[in-house]
Amino acid sequence: MGARYREMEIRTATPEMLIVKLYEGALRFIRTARTHQEAGHIAGRATAIAKALAIVNELQHSLNLERGGEIAHNLDALYFFVTDRLLEANLRGTVAPLDVAAGILSTLNEAWVEIARRLDAMALRWGK
């Protein structure tokens, strides 16, 4: 996908779809880290994990813990857990923590895809 297309896609995306894109990016980097680990490419693994960590960090820092209530606090705890798994994978050079992190992010991504789909359907229904 070209850089211009990607930029336009991001500029026109709803806030919910931007979150989906962040999850997809983190998952892509986790898959890349796993591939590098299995091939014995330590530097590649570390770089991919660092990119996944940056995305998870961005998701975590976008939470509004004051207004988001229990959901925001639960997401915060999950992001801490995912961060710990990614750091563990990098430190120990094992793929199991990557799989755990990917499982959590995949579940969250599926939820956000559904949220975005429902909001789009509502917007179409109401003519917005």
GICOR-V143566 format. One line per field, one symbol per residue. ss: DSSP state (2 for helix, 1 for strand, 0 for the rest). burial: 1 if it has 24 or more other C-alpha atoms within 12 Angstrom, else 0. A space follows every 50 residues. Layout:
# GICOR-V143566
ss=???
burial=???
This chain:
# GICOR-V143566
ss=00222222222200222222222222222222222222200222222222 22222222222000000022222222222222222222222200022222 2222222222222222222222222000
burial=00000000000000011111111111111111111110000001110111 11111110110010000000000011011111111110110011101111 1101110110011000000000000000
